[in-house]
Amino acid sequence: MHRSPFSRRFQRRGLAAIVGLAMAGNVHAADLWTIAQDALANDAELASTRSGFQATEAARDVQRGTLLPQIGIGGSVSHTRTYSSPAQGAAGRVQEGAEELGGGAPAFDQDDTVNSAGISLDAEQALYDPSRRAQLQRAEREIDRDALGLEATQQQLLFNVANAYFEILRAHDILSARRAQETAISRQLEQARERFEVGLIAITDVHEAQARFDLARAQRIAAEGAMQVSFEALERLTGHRYDSIEALDEEVPIASPQPADREEWVALAMANSPMVLMAEAGIEVARSTLEVSRAGQRPVVSAFANYGWADTDRSGTAHQSESQVGLRASLPLYTGGSTQAQIRQSGFMLEATQYDFEAQRRDTIQQVRSLFTRVNNDVETVEARRQAIISNQSALEATRSGYEVGTRNIVDVLNAEQNLFNAIAEHAEARYDYVLGLLQLQQQAGLLGPDSIQAINAWLSEEERVSLELPDEANDNPVMNIGERPQAPS
């Protein structure tokens, strides 16, 4: 089934990011569908591909024009002055004759001035021109190929937008976990210092808590940087900055992709993947190019007609006109071997595109099968990660109780806390891996479109948002402003 084709770098002085997940209130957060629409309207790569497709359509019209009648008109106006002097051998006698007549120019010198005008009209119509007709067919095949390329670019953009969007949410959830981890370990460090001061624990326990706190702080700083970078990646695709975006709802339906059979997804990809279809269309373009090369050794026949009219102001001369109608034929007999070389070259290019198609087909099959397996694994992973949070929470509570009664040490508590927050971060990652894997599977199958984005958009929560606040000076940075849109010549 074929559907019709439809770094920002902030100069910052240190990290000053304020990230929050809160009630939206009076500020409306941007959702995935809104941002996808912005990207479709503003992405430079998609706009370039669209313009390239329009150029390919214009190239088809150029080739079609060569098979239609060619009519031209021409005209000329001239002023001609002709001066004839006598031969040198007769110069003496001419001078004598001139003196006898009282001086002046020789009697048979000529100084003639003539004004003339003319007009011509020519017409030609190709009757049999296999080369031009083959070039027209190649242009039409190129339109089919580039239309699929435009579709592939649009699907890739939709996935890139979704990927950038959920990378922000992923970074936010990880940052939230790292901040909570830093706070919890900070409390453990304070308690360790208090216990050391009263002689309940050794100094090594304080050092251990300090080391874990420093590690948690470093992880939190790295998460803040990842958060800012993820917002900038989204801005690059749309040319807009978003104060906040909607978060993923906690009750996301985690289910296996439908259809549930892996080979059905492969069949869908073979029928719909724009990358596979584009590679197949490339074979047809190469086959048309071979026909163009072969046409170079065939005759060309055309009909022509012309009319000419001329007039001068020379006395005794009337205007002249003539007309002609006929056929013109030509056949290349010898071109130095270049025609045969072009045929061989086009044949090898056709062979190369056939191999390219086979490589793309195999790659798509492998990608679809792998993604199908990965998405099904993600379904189980999300549940396993959720259960791991519960288990690690219980383990932490038990470890803390043991620490209070002296059966566990502070290292055990710190390990349990780190395990819990790692489980929280891994659960968040598993959820976003599932969503992005599902979208990527649809993309490889050629099914990713606005409907897919709207379906995922329904999983977002209007009640919660993720925001990023940057230094004010960054707001004036014009890097993402590409200026006025280029206009096609009229």
DRENDO-1510 file (C-alpha; in Angstrom, 1 decimal, always signed):
<recs>
REC; n; res; u; v; w
REC; 1; MET; +0.0; +0.0; +0.0 .
REC; 2; HIS; +1.5; +3.3; -1.1 .
REC; 3; ARG; +0.6; +6.5; +0.7 .
REC; 4; SER; +1.0; +9.9; -0.9 .
REC; 5; PRO; +4.3; +11.5; +0.2 .
REC; 6; PHE; +3.9; +14.2; +2.4 .
REC; 7; SER; +23.3; +22.0; +17.5 .
REC; 8; ARG; +21.2; +24.3; +18.9 .
REC; 9; ARG; +24.1; +25.1; +21.0 .
REC; 10; PHE; +23.4; +27.3; +24.0 .
REC; 11; GLN; +26.3; +29.5; +25.1 .
REC; 12; ARG; +26.0; +29.0; +28.8 .
REC; 13; ARG; +28.0; +29.9; +31.8 .
REC; 14; GLY; +27.6; +26.8; +33.9 .
REC; 15; LEU; +24.6; +24.6; +34.3 .
REC; 16; ALA; +21.6; +26.6; +35.5 .
REC; 17; ALA; +18.7; +24.2; +34.7 .
REC; 18; ILE; +15.6; +23.9; +36.7 .
REC; 19; VAL; +13.7; +20.8; +35.9 .
REC; 20; GLY; +10.3; +20.0; +37.3 .
REC; 21; LEU; +7.4; +17.6; +37.0 .
REC; 22; ALA; +4.3; +19.4; +38.3 .
REC; 23; MET; +0.7; +20.3; +37.6 .
REC; 24; ALA; +0.3; +22.2; +34.4 .
REC; 25; GLY; -1.9; +24.9; +35.9 .
REC; 26; ASN; -2.4; +27.9; +33.6 .
REC; 27; VAL; +0.5; +27.0; +31.3 .
REC; 28; HIS; -0.3; +24.6; +28.5 .
REC; 29; ALA; +2.5; +22.1; +27.9 .
REC; 30; ALA; +3.3; +21.1; +24.3 .
REC; 31; ASP; +2.4; +17.5; +23.4 .
REC; 32; LEU; +3.9; +15.1; +21.0 .
REC; 33; TRP; +1.4; +15.8; +18.2 .
REC; 34; THR; +1.9; +19.6; +18.4 .
REC; 35; ILE; +5.6; +19.2; +18.2 .
REC; 36; ALA; +5.4; +16.8; +15.3 .
REC; 37; GLN; +3.3; +19.3; +13.4 .
REC; 38; ASP; +5.9; +21.9; +14.1 .
REC; 39; ALA; +8.6; +19.6; +12.8 .
REC; 40; LEU; +6.7; +18.8; +9.6 .
REC; 41; ALA; +6.4; +22.5; +8.9 .
REC; 42; ASN; +9.9; +23.6; +9.9 .
REC; 43; ASP; +12.4; +20.8; +9.5 .
REC; 44; ALA; +15.1; +21.9; +7.1 .
REC; 45; GLU; +15.9; +18.4; +5.8 .
REC; 46; LEU; +12.3; +17.6; +5.0 .
REC; 47; ALA; +11.9; +21.0; +3.3 .
REC; 48; SER; +15.0; +20.2; +1.2 .
REC; 49; THR; +13.7; +16.8; +0.2 .
REC; 50; ARG; +10.4; +18.3; -0.7 .
REC; 51; SER; +12.0; +20.9; -2.9 .
REC; 52; GLY; +14.1; +18.3; -4.5 .
REC; 53; PHE; +11.0; +16.3; -5.3 .
REC; 54; GLN; +9.4; +19.3; -6.9 .
REC; 55; ALA; +12.6; +19.8; -9.0 .
REC; 56; THR; +12.3; +16.2; -10.2 .
REC; 57; GLU; +8.7; +16.9; -11.2 .
REC; 58; ALA; +9.9; +19.9; -13.2 .
REC; 59; ALA; +12.5; +17.8; -14.9 .
REC; 60; ARG; +9.8; +15.5; -16.2 .
REC; 61; ASP; +8.1; +18.5; -17.8 .
REC; 62; VAL; +11.4; +19.6; -19.3 .
REC; 63; GLN; +11.7; +16.2; -21.0 .
REC; 64; ARG; +8.1; +16.2; -22.1 .
REC; 65; GLY; +8.6; +19.5; -23.8 .
REC; 66; THR; +11.3; +18.1; -26.1 .
REC; 67; LEU; +8.7; +15.8; -27.7 .
REC; 68; LEU; +6.2; +18.6; -28.4 .
REC; 69; PRO; +6.4; +21.0; -31.4 .
REC; 70; GLN; +9.4; +23.3; -31.4 .
REC; 71; ILE; +8.5; +26.7; -32.9 .
REC; 72; GLY; +10.8; +29.7; -33.3 .
REC; 73; ILE; +10.7; +33.1; -34.9 .
REC; 74; GLY; +13.6; +35.3; -35.9 .
REC; 75; GLY; +14.2; +38.6; -37.6 .
REC; 76; SER; +17.0; +40.9; -38.7 .
REC; 77; VAL; +17.5; +44.5; -39.8 .
REC; 78; SER; +20.8; +45.6; -41.4 .
REC; 79; HIS; +22.4; +48.6; -43.0 .
REC; 80; THR; +25.1; +47.7; -45.6 .
REC; 81; ARG; +27.5; +50.1; -47.3 .
REC; 82; THR; +29.6; +48.8; -50.2 .
REC; 83; TYR; +32.5; +50.8; -51.7 .
REC; 84; SER; +34.4; +49.5; -54.8 .
REC; 85; SER; +37.7; +51.1; -56.0 .
REC; 86; PRO; +39.5; +50.5; -59.3 .
REC; 87; ALA; +42.3; +48.1; -59.7 .
REC; 88; GLN; +45.9; +49.4; -59.0 .
REC; 89; GLY; +47.1; +48.6; -62.5 .
REC; 90; ALA; +44.7; +51.1; -64.0 .
REC; 91; ALA; +45.4; +53.8; -61.5 .
REC; 92; GLY; +47.4; +56.0; -63.8 .
REC; 93; ARG; +44.9; +56.0; -66.7 .
REC; 94; VAL; +42.1; +56.5; -64.3 .
REC; 95; GLN; +43.8; +59.6; -62.9 .
REC; 96; GLU; +44.3; +61.0; -66.3 .
REC; 97; GLY; +40.7; +60.4; -67.2 .
REC; 98; ALA; +39.6; +62.0; -64.0 .
REC; 99; GLU; +41.7; +65.1; -64.8 .
REC; 100; GLU; +40.2; +65.4; -68.2 .
REC; 101; LEU; +36.8; +65.4; -66.6 .
REC; 102; GLY; +37.8; +68.2; -64.2 .
REC; 103; GLY; +39.1; +66.1; -61.3 .
REC; 104; GLY; +37.1; +64.1; -58.7 .
REC; 105; ALA; +36.5; +60.3; -58.2 .
REC; 106; PRO; +37.0; +57.9; -61.1 .
REC; 107; ALA; +33.9; +57.6; -63.2 .
REC; 108; PHE; +33.5; +53.8; -62.4 .
REC; 109; ASP; +34.1; +53.9; -58.6 .
REC; 110; GLN; +31.0; +52.6; -56.6 .
REC; 111; ASP; +29.7; +53.7; -53.2 .
REC; 112; ASP; +26.4; +51.7; -52.6 .
REC; 113; THR; +24.2; +51.8; -49.4 .
REC; 114; VAL; +21.5; +49.2; -48.9 .
REC; 115; ASN; +19.0; +48.8; -46.0 .
REC; 116; SER; +17.5; +45.3; -45.6 .
REC; 117; ALA; +15.1; +43.5; -43.3 .
REC; 118; GLY; +14.1; +39.9; -43.0 .
REC; 119; ILE; +11.9; +37.6; -40.9 .
REC; 120; SER; +11.9; +33.8; -40.5 .
REC; 121; LEU; +9.6; +31.2; -38.9 .
REC; 122; ASP; +10.7; +27.7; -38.1 .
REC; 123; ALA; +8.8; +24.7; -36.7 .
REC; 124; GLU; +9.9; +21.1; -36.0 .
REC; 125; GLN; +8.1; +18.1; -34.6 .
REC; 126; ALA; +9.8; +14.9; -33.5 .
REC; 127; LEU; +8.1; +11.9; -35.1 .
REC; 128; TYR; +10.4; +9.2; -33.9 .
REC; 129; ASP; +13.0; +10.0; -31.3 .
REC; 130; PRO; +13.6; +7.0; -29.0 .
REC; 131; SER; +16.2; +8.9; -27.0 .
REC; 132; ARG; +14.0; +11.7; -25.9 .
REC; 133; ARG; +11.1; +9.4; -25.2 .
REC; 134; ALA; +13.3; +7.2; -23.1 .
REC; 135; GLN; +14.5; +10.2; -21.2 .
REC; 136; LEU; +10.9; +11.2; -20.5 .
REC; 137; GLN; +10.2; +7.7; -19.1 .
REC; 138; ARG; +13.3; +7.9; -16.9 .
REC; 139; ALA; +12.1; +11.2; -15.5 .
REC; 140; GLU; +8.8; +9.6; -14.7 .
REC; 141; ARG; +10.5; +6.8; -12.9 .
REC; 142; GLU; +12.6; +9.3; -11.0 .
REC; 143; ILE; +9.4; +11.0; -9.8 .
REC; 144; ASP; +8.2; +7.6; -8.4 .
REC; 145; ARG; +11.5; +7.0; -6.7 .
REC; 146; ASP; +11.8; +10.5; -5.2 .
REC; 147; ALA; +8.2; +10.4; -4.0 .
REC; 148; LEU; +9.1; +7.4; -1.9 .
REC; 149; GLY; +12.2; +9.2; -0.7 .
REC; 150; LEU; +10.1; +12.0; +0.5 .
REC; 151; GLU; +7.8; +9.6; +2.3 .
REC; 152; ALA; +10.9; +7.9; +3.9 .
REC; 153; THR; +12.2; +11.3; +5.0 .
REC; 154; GLN; +8.8; +12.2; +6.6 .
REC; 155; GLN; +8.6; +8.9; +8.5 .
REC; 156; GLN; +12.2; +9.4; +9.7 .
REC; 157; LEU; +11.4; +12.9; +10.9 .
REC; 158; LEU; +8.3; +11.7; +12.8 .
REC; 159; PHE; +10.5; +9.0; +14.5 .
REC; 160; ASN; +13.2; +11.5; +15.3 .
REC; 161; VAL; +10.7; +13.9; +16.9 .
REC; 162; ALA; +9.3; +11.1; +19.0 .
REC; 163; ASN; +12.7; +9.9; +19.9 .
REC; 164; ALA; +13.8; +13.4; +20.9 .
REC; 165; TYR; +10.6; +13.9; +22.9 .
REC; 166; PHE; +10.8; +10.7; +24.9 .
REC; 167; GLU; +14.6; +11.2; +25.4 .
REC; 168; ILE; +13.6; +14.4; +27.3 .
REC; 169; LEU; +11.1; +12.4; +29.5 .
REC; 170; ARG; +13.7; +9.6; +29.9 .
REC; 171; ALA; +16.3; +12.2; +31.0 .
REC; 172; HIS; +13.8; +13.8; +33.4 .
REC; 173; ASP; +12.9; +10.5; +35.1 .
REC; 174; ILE; +16.5; +9.5; +35.5 .
REC; 175; LEU; +17.3; +13.0; +36.8 .
REC; 176; SER; +14.5; +12.7; +39.3 .
REC; 177; ALA; +15.9; +9.3; +40.5 .
REC; 178; ARG; +19.4; +10.7; +40.8 .
REC; 179; ARG; +18.2; +13.7; +42.8 .
REC; 180; ALA; +16.3; +11.5; +45.1 .
REC; 181; GLN; +19.3; +9.3; +45.4 .
REC; 182; GLU; +21.6; +12.2; +46.2 .
REC; 183; THR; +19.2; +13.4; +48.9 .
REC; 184; ALA; +18.9; +10.0; +50.5 .
REC; 185; ILE; +22.6; +9.4; +50.6 .
REC; 186; SER; +23.1; +12.9; +51.9 .
REC; 187; ARG; +21.0; +12.0; +54.9 .
REC; 188; GLN; +23.0; +8.8; +55.3 .
REC; 189; LEU; +26.2; +10.8; +55.3 .
REC; 190; GLU; +24.9; +13.2; +58.0 .
REC; 191; GLN; +23.8; +10.3; +60.1 .
REC; 192; ALA; +27.1; +8.6; +59.7 .
REC; 193; ARG; +28.9; +11.7; +60.8 .
REC; 194; GLU; +26.7; +12.0; +63.9 .
REC; 195; ARG; +27.2; +8.3; +64.8 .
REC; 196; PHE; +31.0; +8.7; +64.3 .
REC; 197; GLU; +31.0; +11.7; +66.6 .
REC; 198; VAL; +29.4; +9.7; +69.4 .
REC; 199; GLY; +31.6; +6.7; +68.8 .
REC; 200; LEU; +29.0; +4.3; +67.3 .
REC; 201; ILE; +30.8; +3.7; +64.0 .
REC; 202; ALA; +34.3; +3.9; +62.6 .
REC; 203; ILE; +35.6; +6.6; +60.3 .
REC; 204; THR; +35.7; +4.2; +57.4 .
REC; 205; ASP; +31.9; +4.2; +57.4 .
REC; 206; VAL; +31.9; +8.0; +57.1 .
REC; 207; HIS; +34.4; +7.8; +54.2 .
REC; 208; GLU; +32.2; +5.2; +52.5 .
REC; 209; ALA; +29.2; +7.4; +52.8 .
REC; 210; GLN; +31.1; +10.4; +51.5 .
REC; 211; ALA; +32.3; +8.4; +48.5 .
REC; 212; ARG; +28.8; +7.3; +47.7 .
REC; 213; PHE; +27.5; +10.9; +48.1 .
REC; 214; ASP; +30.1; +12.2; +45.7 .
REC; 215; LEU; +29.2; +9.5; +43.2 .
REC; 216; ALA; +25.5; +10.3; +43.5 .
REC; 217; ARG; +26.3; +14.0; +43.0 .
REC; 218; ALA; +28.3; +13.3; +39.9 .
REC; 219; GLN; +25.5; +11.2; +38.5 .
REC; 220; ARG; +23.0; +14.0; +39.2 .
REC; 221; ILE; +25.1; +16.6; +37.4 .
REC; 222; ALA; +25.4; +14.3; +34.4 .
REC; 223; ALA; +21.7; +13.7; +34.4 .
REC; 224; GLU; +21.1; +17.5; +34.4 .
REC; 225; GLY; +23.4; +17.9; +31.4 .
REC; 226; ALA; +21.6; +15.1; +29.5 .
REC; 227; MET; +18.3; +16.8; +30.3 .
REC; 228; GLN; +19.4; +20.1; +28.7 .
REC; 229; VAL; +21.0; +18.4; +25.7 .
REC; 230; SER; +17.7; +16.5; +25.1 .
REC; 231; PHE; +15.7; +19.7; +25.0 .
REC; 232; GLU; +18.2; +21.2; +22.5 .
REC; 233; ALA; +17.9; +18.1; +20.2 .
REC; 234; LEU; +14.1; +18.6; +20.0 .
REC; 235; GLU; +14.6; +22.3; +19.2 .
REC; 236; ARG; +16.9; +21.4; +16.3 .
REC; 237; LEU; +14.1; +19.5; +14.6 .
REC; 238; THR; +11.4; +22.2; +14.9 .
REC; 239; GLY; +13.2; +25.5; +15.2 .
REC; 240; HIS; +11.2; +26.2; +18.3 .
REC; 241; ARG; +11.9; +26.2; +22.0 .
REC; 242; TYR; +9.3; +24.6; +24.3 .
REC; 243; ASP; +9.0; +25.7; +27.9 .
REC; 244; SER; +7.4; +22.4; +28.8 .
REC; 245; ILE; +6.1; +19.2; +27.4 .
REC; 246; GLU; +3.5; +16.7; +28.6 .
REC; 247; ALA; +4.8; +13.7; +30.5 .
REC; 248; LEU; +4.0; +10.0; +29.8 .
REC; 249; ASP; +1.1; +8.7; +31.8 .
REC; 250; GLU; +1.8; +6.1; +34.5 .
REC; 251; GLU; -0.9; +3.8; +33.1 .
REC; 252; VAL; +0.6; +3.3; +29.6 .
REC; 253; PRO; -0.9; +0.2; +27.9 .
REC; 254; ILE; +2.2; -2.0; +27.6 .
REC; 255; ALA; +1.2; -4.7; +25.1 .
REC; 256; SER; +2.7; -6.8; +22.3 .
REC; 257; PRO; +2.6; -5.3; +18.8 .
REC; 258; GLN; -0.3; -6.3; +16.5 .
REC; 259; PRO; -0.3; -8.4; +14.4 .
REC; 260; ALA; +1.3; -10.8; +16.8 .
REC; 261; ASP; +3.1; -12.8; +14.2 .
REC; 262; ARG; +6.6; -11.7; +13.2 .
REC; 263; GLU; +6.4; -12.8; +9.6 .
REC; 264; GLU; +3.3; -10.7; +9.1 .
REC; 265; TRP; +5.3; -7.7; +10.0 .
REC; 266; VAL; +7.9; -8.7; +7.5 .
REC; 267; ALA; +5.2; -9.0; +4.8 .
REC; 268; LEU; +3.9; -5.5; +5.8 .
REC; 269; ALA; +7.4; -4.1; +5.4 .
REC; 270; MET; +7.9; -5.6; +2.0 .
REC; 271; ALA; +4.7; -4.1; +0.8 .
REC; 272; ASN; +4.9; -0.7; +2.6 .
REC; 273; SER; +8.5; +0.2; +3.5 .
REC; 274; PRO; +9.4; +3.3; +1.6 .
REC; 275; MET; +13.1; +2.3; +1.8 .
REC; 276; VAL; +12.4; -1.0; +0.1 .
REC; 277; LEU; +10.1; +0.5; -2.5 .
REC; 278; MET; +12.5; +3.3; -3.2 .
REC; 279; ALA; +15.3; +0.7; -3.8 .
REC; 280; GLU; +13.0; -1.2; -6.1 .
REC; 281; ALA; +12.1; +2.1; -7.9 .
REC; 282; GLY; +15.8; +2.7; -8.3 .
REC; 283; ILE; +16.0; -0.4; -10.5 .
REC; 284; GLU; +13.4; +1.0; -12.8 .
REC; 285; VAL; +15.3; +4.3; -13.0 .
REC; 286; ALA; +18.4; +2.4; -13.9 .
REC; 287; ARG; +16.5; +0.3; -16.5 .
REC; 288; SER; +15.2; +3.5; -18.1 .
REC; 289; THR; +18.8; +4.9; -18.2 .
REC; 290; LEU; +19.8; +1.8; -20.1 .
REC; 291; GLU; +17.1; +2.4; -22.6 .
REC; 292; VAL; +18.3; +6.0; -23.0 .
REC; 293; SER; +21.8; +4.6; -23.8 .
REC; 294; ARG; +20.5; +2.1; -26.3 .
REC; 295; ALA; +18.4; +4.7; -28.0 .
REC; 296; GLY; +21.6; +6.5; -28.9 .
REC; 297; GLN; +22.1; +4.0; -31.8 .
REC; 298; ARG; +18.6; +4.3; -33.3 .
REC; 299; PRO; +17.4; +6.7; -36.0 .
REC; 300; VAL; +15.7; +10.0; -35.4 .
REC; 301; VAL; +12.9; +11.3; -37.7 .
REC; 302; SER; +11.3; +14.7; -37.5 .
REC; 303; ALA; +9.0; +16.9; -39.6 .
REC; 304; PHE; +9.9; +20.5; -40.2 .
REC; 305; ALA; +8.5; +23.6; -41.9 .
REC; 306; ASN; +10.0; +27.1; -42.3 .
REC; 307; TYR; +9.1; +30.3; -43.9 .
REC; 308; GLY; +11.3; +33.3; -44.7 .
REC; 309; TRP; +10.7; +36.8; -46.0 .
REC; 310; ALA; +13.3; +39.5; -46.9 .
REC; 311; ASP; +13.2; +43.0; -48.5 .
REC; 312; THR; +15.7; +45.7; -49.3 .
REC; 313; ASP; +15.5; +49.3; -50.5 .
REC; 314; ARG; +17.8; +48.6; -53.5 .
REC; 315; SER; +16.1; +50.0; -56.6 .
REC; 316; GLY; +14.7; +47.5; -58.9 .
REC; 317; THR; +14.6; +44.8; -56.3 .
REC; 318; ALA; +11.3; +43.4; -54.9 .
REC; 319; HIS; +10.9; +41.5; -51.6 .
REC; 320; GLN; +11.6; +37.8; -51.5 .
REC; 321; SER; +9.9; +35.0; -49.6 .
REC; 322; GLU; +10.2; +31.3; -49.4 .
REC; 323; SER; +8.7; +28.4; -47.5 .
REC; 324; GLN; +9.7; +24.8; -47.0 .
REC; 325; VAL; +8.1; +21.6; -45.6 .
REC; 326; GLY; +9.8; +18.3; -45.3 .
REC; 327; LEU; +11.0; +15.4; -43.2 .
REC; 328; ARG; +14.5; +15.1; -41.7 .
REC; 329; ALA; +16.1; +11.8; -40.6 .
REC; 330; SER; +19.4; +10.9; -39.1 .
REC; 331; LEU; +21.2; +7.8; -38.0 .
REC; 332; PRO; +24.5; +7.7; -36.1 .
REC; 333; LEU; +26.9; +5.3; -37.9 .
REC; 334; TYR; +30.0; +5.6; -35.8 .
REC; 335; THR; +30.5; +7.5; -32.5 .
REC; 336; GLY; +33.9; +6.4; -31.6 .
REC; 337; GLY; +32.6; +3.5; -29.5 .
REC; 338; SER; +31.0; +5.9; -26.9 .
REC; 339; THR; +27.5; +4.7; -27.5 .
REC; 340; GLN; +28.4; +1.1; -26.8 .
REC; 341; ALA; +30.4; +2.2; -23.7 .
REC; 342; GLN; +27.4; +4.0; -22.4 .
REC; 343; ILE; +25.3; +0.9; -22.9 .
REC; 344; ARG; +27.8; -1.2; -20.9 .
REC; 345; GLN; +28.0; +1.5; -18.2 .
REC; 346; SER; +24.2; +1.7; -17.8 .
REC; 347; GLY; +24.1; -2.1; -17.7 .
REC; 348; PHE; +26.5; -2.2; -14.8 .
REC; 349; MET; +24.5; +0.6; -13.0 .
REC; 350; LEU; +21.4; -1.5; -13.4 .
REC; 351; GLU; +23.1; -4.5; -11.9 .
REC; 352; ALA; +24.3; -2.3; -9.0 .
REC; 353; THR; +20.8; -1.1; -8.2 .
REC; 354; GLN; +19.5; -4.7; -8.2 .
REC; 355; TYR; +22.1; -5.6; -5.6 .
REC; 356; ASP; +21.2; -2.4; -3.6 .
REC; 357; PHE; +17.6; -3.5; -3.6 .
REC; 358; GLU; +18.5; -7.0; -2.4 .
REC; 359; ALA; +20.7; -5.5; +0.4 .
REC; 360; GLN; +17.9; -3.1; +1.4 .
REC; 361; ARG; +15.4; -6.0; +1.4 .
REC; 362; ARG; +17.6; -8.2; +3.6 .
REC; 363; ASP; +18.4; -5.3; +6.0 .
REC; 364; THR; +14.7; -4.4; +6.4 .
REC; 365; ILE; +13.7; -8.0; +7.1 .
REC; 366; GLN; +16.4; -8.3; +9.7 .
REC; 367; GLN; +15.5; -5.0; +11.3 .
REC; 368; VAL; +11.8; -5.8; +11.4 .
REC; 369; ARG; +12.4; -9.2; +13.0 .
REC; 370; SER; +14.8; -7.8; +15.5 .
REC; 371; LEU; +12.5; -4.9; +16.5 .
REC; 372; PHE; +9.5; -7.2; +16.8 .
REC; 373; THR; +11.5; -9.4; +19.2 .
REC; 374; ARG; +12.8; -6.4; +21.1 .
REC; 375; VAL; +9.4; -4.9; +21.6 .
REC; 376; ASN; +8.0; -8.2; +22.9 .
REC; 377; ASN; +11.0; -8.4; +25.3 .
REC; 378; ASP; +10.3; -4.8; +26.3 .
REC; 379; VAL; +6.8; -5.7; +27.3 .
REC; 380; GLU; +8.2; -8.3; +29.8 .
REC; 381; THR; +11.1; -6.0; +30.8 .
REC; 382; VAL; +8.8; -3.2; +31.9 .
REC; 383; GLU; +6.9; -5.5; +34.2 .
REC; 384; ALA; +10.1; -7.0; +35.5 .
REC; 385; ARG; +11.6; -3.5; +36.2 .
REC; 386; ARG; +8.4; -2.5; +38.0 .
REC; 387; GLN; +8.6; -5.6; +40.2 .
REC; 388; ALA; +12.3; -4.9; +40.8 .
REC; 389; ILE; +11.4; -1.5; +42.3 .
REC; 390; ILE; +9.0; -3.2; +44.8 .
REC; 391; SER; +11.6; -5.8; +45.7 .
REC; 392; ASN; +14.4; -3.3; +46.1 .
REC; 393; GLN; +12.1; -1.1; +48.3 .
REC; 394; SER; +11.5; -4.0; +50.5 .
REC; 395; ALA; +15.2; -4.9; +50.6 .
REC; 396; LEU; +16.1; -1.3; +51.6 .
REC; 397; GLU; +13.6; -1.3; +54.4 .
REC; 398; ALA; +14.9; -4.6; +55.7 .
REC; 399; THR; +18.5; -3.4; +55.5 .
REC; 400; ARG; +17.7; -0.2; +57.3 .
REC; 401; SER; +16.0; -2.1; +60.1 .
REC; 402; GLY; +19.1; -4.4; +60.3 .
REC; 403; TYR; +21.3; -1.3; +60.4 .
REC; 404; GLU; +19.3; +0.1; +63.3 .
REC; 405; VAL; +19.7; -3.0; +65.4 .
REC; 406; GLY; +23.4; -3.5; +64.4 .
REC; 407; THR; +23.1; -6.5; +62.1 .
REC; 408; ARG; +23.9; -4.5; +59.0 .
REC; 409; ASN; +26.4; -1.8; +58.4 .
REC; 410; ILE; +26.2; +1.5; +56.5 .
REC; 411; VAL; +27.7; +0.0; +53.3 .
REC; 412; ASP; +24.7; -2.4; +53.1 .
REC; 413; VAL; +22.3; +0.5; +53.5 .
REC; 414; LEU; +24.1; +2.5; +50.8 .
REC; 415; ASN; +24.1; -0.4; +48.4 .
REC; 416; ALA; +20.4; -1.0; +49.0 .
REC; 417; GLU; +19.6; +2.6; +48.4 .
REC; 418; GLN; +21.6; +2.7; +45.2 .
REC; 419; ASN; +20.0; -0.5; +44.0 .
REC; 420; LEU; +16.5; +1.0; +44.6 .
REC; 421; PHE; +17.2; +4.2; +42.7 .
REC; 422; ASN; +18.9; +2.3; +39.9 .
REC; 423; ALA; +15.8; +0.1; +39.6 .
REC; 424; ILE; +13.6; +3.3; +39.4 .
REC; 425; ALA; +15.8; +4.7; +36.6 .
REC; 426; GLU; +15.9; +1.3; +34.8 .
REC; 427; HIS; +12.1; +1.1; +34.9 .
REC; 428; ALA; +11.8; +4.5; +33.3 .
REC; 429; GLU; +14.2; +3.5; +30.6 .
REC; 430; ALA; +12.3; +0.3; +29.9 .
REC; 431; ARG; +9.0; +2.2; +29.4 .
REC; 432; TYR; +10.6; +4.6; +26.9 .
REC; 433; ASP; +12.4; +1.8; +25.2 .
REC; 434; TYR; +9.1; +0.1; +24.6 .
REC; 435; VAL; +7.4; +3.2; +23.2 .
REC; 436; LEU; +10.3; +4.0; +20.9 .
REC; 437; GLY; +10.8; +0.4; +19.8 .
REC; 438; LEU; +7.1; +0.2; +18.9 .
REC; 439; LEU; +7.4; +3.4; +16.7 .
REC; 440; GLN; +10.6; +2.1; +15.1 .
REC; 441; LEU; +9.0; -1.2; +14.3 .
REC; 442; GLN; +6.2; +0.7; +12.6 .
REC; 443; GLN; +8.7; +2.9; +10.7 .
REC; 444; GLN; +10.6; -0.1; +9.4 .
REC; 445; ALA; +7.3; -1.6; +8.2 .
REC; 446; GLY; +6.4; +1.6; +6.5 .
REC; 447; LEU; +3.4; +2.2; +8.7 .
REC; 448; LEU; +4.6; +5.2; +10.8 .
REC; 449; GLY; +2.5; +8.2; +10.1 .
REC; 450; PRO; +0.4; +11.0; +11.8 .
REC; 451; ASP; -2.0; +8.4; +13.1 .
REC; 452; SER; +0.8; +6.6; +14.9 .
REC; 453; ILE; +2.0; +9.8; +16.5 .
REC; 454; GLN; -1.6; +10.7; +17.6 .
REC; 455; ALA; -2.0; +7.2; +19.1 .
REC; 456; ILE; +1.1; +7.6; +21.2 .
REC; 457; ASN; +0.1; +11.2; +22.0 .
REC; 458; ALA; -3.0; +9.8; +23.7 .
REC; 459; TRP; -0.7; +8.1; +26.3 .
REC; 460; LEU; +0.5; +11.5; +27.5 .
REC; 461; SER; -0.9; +13.2; +30.6 .
REC; 462; GLU; -2.3; +16.7; +30.3 .
REC; 463; GLU; -2.0; +17.0; +34.1 .
REC; 464; GLU; +1.8; +16.7; +34.3 .
REC; 465; ARG; +4.6; +18.4; +32.4 .
REC; 466; VAL; +8.3; +18.4; +32.2 .
REC; 467; SER; +10.0; +21.8; +31.9 .
REC; 468; LEU; +13.5; +23.2; +31.4 .
REC; 469; GLU; +14.5; +26.8; +32.3 .
REC; 470; LEU; +17.7; +28.2; +30.9 .
REC; 471; PRO; +19.6; +31.4; +31.5 .
REC; 472; ASP; +17.9; +34.4; +30.0 .
REC; 473; GLU; +20.8; +35.2; +27.7 .
REC; 474; ALA; +20.3; +32.0; +25.9 .
REC; 475; ASN; +16.8; +33.0; +24.8 .
REC; 476; ASP; +18.3; +35.7; +22.5 .
REC; 477; ASN; +20.6; +33.2; +20.7 .
REC; 478; PRO; +19.6; +33.3; +17.0 .
REC; 479; VAL; +21.3; +30.1; +16.0 .
REC; 480; MET; +18.0; +28.3; +15.3 .
REC; 481; ASN; +16.6; +31.2; +13.2 .
REC; 482; ILE; +17.2; +30.3; +9.6 .
REC; 483; GLY; +15.8; +33.6; +8.4 .
REC; 484; GLU; +13.3; +34.1; +5.5 .
REC; 485; ARG; +12.2; +31.0; +3.7 .
REC; 486; PRO; +13.7; +30.6; +0.2 .
REC; 487; GLN; +11.3; +31.2; -2.6 .
REC; 488; ALA; +11.1; +29.4; -5.9 .
REC; 489; PRO; +11.7; +31.7; -8.9 .
REC; 490; SER; +8.5; +32.9; -10.6 .
</recs>
